[in-house]
Amino acid sequence: MESIITVKDLKKYYGKGEGRIKALDGVNLEIEKGKFTAVTGSSGSGKTTLFNMIGGLDYPDSGSVTVDGIELQGMRERQLAVFRRSKIGFIYQSYNLIPSLTVQENILFSVNLGKQAVDWVFFQEITGFLKLDKRLNDYPHQLSGGGQQRVGIARALMLKSGIVLADEPTGNLDSRTSQEVLGLLKSAADTYRQTLVMITHNPDIAQMADRVVRMEDGKILERVGRQDGK
Ligand SMILES: Nc1ncnc2c1ncn2[C@@H]1O[C@H](COP(=O)(O)OP(=O)(O)OP(=O)(O)O)[C@@H](O)[C@H]1O
């Protein structure tokens, strides 16, 4: 298998002494390029901490993270910011759209932030795919929750970074809308050959993944799915 993300013996502890919390307690993980990996586990098991490390949003105490050949350890905040802007499309539960910008401006926000040229053909394709092409001049509040998350997905895909990290992307949506949005995200990731890593509590969503990684107490418990044992 071709790994795009490699995590080695990653540790992150909070606090000291008796009350020390082992948020990540020696995590090893290989994420296969172009696949959909779901990260599950109970609340407090370390999913968000792992997500933040892979996304270059936080520093581990020890261990290493390599993303698309880039080793994150030792990077300074400025370098990490450039890494995040160019390499990762982030999708959040709360959509993180900018209310004063139109749908189109929100979709182009990350590309513009990274001073990349806009690929308008790709923009049209993505917005058509995500059924946003008639909503481009609207503002986020004029869209339903599912619509707003489709904007979040479009913004992540527009970066063409190859890696999309999603943290409970359908956590604020009802189950029917969740299924619809997830179906779109999964097929968009397939169509545009994106590696999708998604944190989710929802077993139905995890079932849609190529592989499920389960966390408990800062460790990876088991890995099931198509790439079992790899
Ligand atoms: N900044 C922090 N300071 C202290 N403890 C923290 C901090 N961030 C996380 N933790 C602790 O680290 C552990 C792992 O947290 P994390 O948020 O990664 O879990 P999670 O699996 O994402 O949980 P949830 O599903 O509830 O979001 C938890 O015990 C949490 O309380």
The ligand as an SDF file (V2000), in Angstrom:
LIG
                    3D

 31 33  0  0  0  0  0  0  0  0999 V2000
   -5.8490   21.3610   25.9420 N   0  0  0  0  0  0  0  0  0  0  0  0
   -6.0710   20.3170   26.7450 C   0  0  0  0  0  0  0  0  0  0  0  0
   -5.7540   20.3950   28.0560 N   0  0  0  0  0  0  0  0  0  0  0  0
   -5.9560   19.3440   28.8850 C   0  0  0  0  0  0  0  0  0  0  0  0
   -6.4830   18.1670   28.4870 N   0  0  0  0  0  0  0  0  0  0  0  0
   -6.8200   18.0370   27.2000 C   0  0  0  0  0  0  0  0  0  0  0  0
   -6.6370   19.1040   26.2600 C   0  0  0  0  0  0  0  0  0  0  0  0
   -7.0680   18.6780   25.0380 N   0  0  0  0  0  0  0  0  0  0  0  0
   -7.4940   17.4290   25.2180 C   0  0  0  0  0  0  0  0  0  0  0  0
   -7.3600   17.0250   26.5040 N   0  0  0  0  0  0  0  0  0  0  0  0
   -7.6990   15.7060   27.0560 C   0  0  0  0  0  0  0  0  0  0  0  0
   -7.0720   14.7230   26.2600 O   0  0  0  0  0  0  0  0  0  0  0  0
   -7.9270   13.5890   26.0930 C   0  0  0  0  0  0  0  0  0  0  0  0
   -8.1660   13.3550   24.6190 C   0  0  0  0  0  0  0  0  0  0  0  0
   -8.9790   14.4230   24.1040 O   0  0  0  0  0  0  0  0  0  0  0  0
   -9.5210   14.4920   22.6160 P   0  0  0  0  0  0  0  0  0  0  0  0
  -10.2570   15.7660   22.4630 O   0  0  0  0  0  0  0  0  0  0  0  0
   -8.4130   14.2130   21.6700 O   0  0  0  0  0  0  0  0  0  0  0  0
  -10.5450   13.2570   22.5860 O   0  0  0  0  0  0  0  0  0  0  0  0
  -11.6810   12.9330   21.5010 P   0  0  0  0  0  0  0  0  0  0  0  0
  -11.6200   11.4680   21.2780 O   0  0  0  0  0  0  0  0  0  0  0  0
  -11.5340   13.7900   20.3180 O   0  0  0  0  0  0  0  0  0  0  0  0
  -12.9910   13.3150   22.2970 O   0  0  0  0  0  0  0  0  0  0  0  0
  -14.4060   13.8920   21.7150 P   0  0  0  0  0  0  0  0  0  0  0  0
  -14.9720   12.7740   20.9040 O   0  0  0  0  0  0  0  0  0  0  0  0
  -15.1890   14.1690   22.9570 O   0  0  0  0  0  0  0  0  0  0  0  0
  -14.0840   15.1060   20.9310 O   0  0  0  0  0  0  0  0  0  0  0  0
   -9.1940   13.8910   26.8800 C   0  0  0  0  0  0  0  0  0  0  0  0
   -9.0800   13.2920   28.1530 O   0  0  0  0  0  0  0  0  0  0  0  0
   -9.1930   15.4030   26.9830 C   0  0  0  0  0  0  0  0  0  0  0  0
   -9.8730   15.8210   28.1450 O   0  0  0  0  0  0  0  0  0  0  0  0
  1  2  1  0
  2  3  1  0
  2  7  2  0
  3  4  2  0
  4  5  1  0
  5  6  2  0
  6  7  1  0
  6 10  1  0
  7  8  1  0
  8  9  2  0
  9 10  1  0
 10 11  1  0
 11 12  1  0
 11 30  1  0
 12 13  1  0
 13 14  1  0
 13 28  1  0
 14 15  1  0
 15 16  1  0
 16 17  2  0
 16 18  1  0
 16 19  1  0
 19 20  1  0
 20 21  2  0
 20 22  1  0
 20 23  1  0
 23 24  1  0
 24 25  2  0
 24 26  1  0
 24 27  1  0
 28 29  1  0
 28 30  1  0
 30 31  1  0
M  END
$$$$
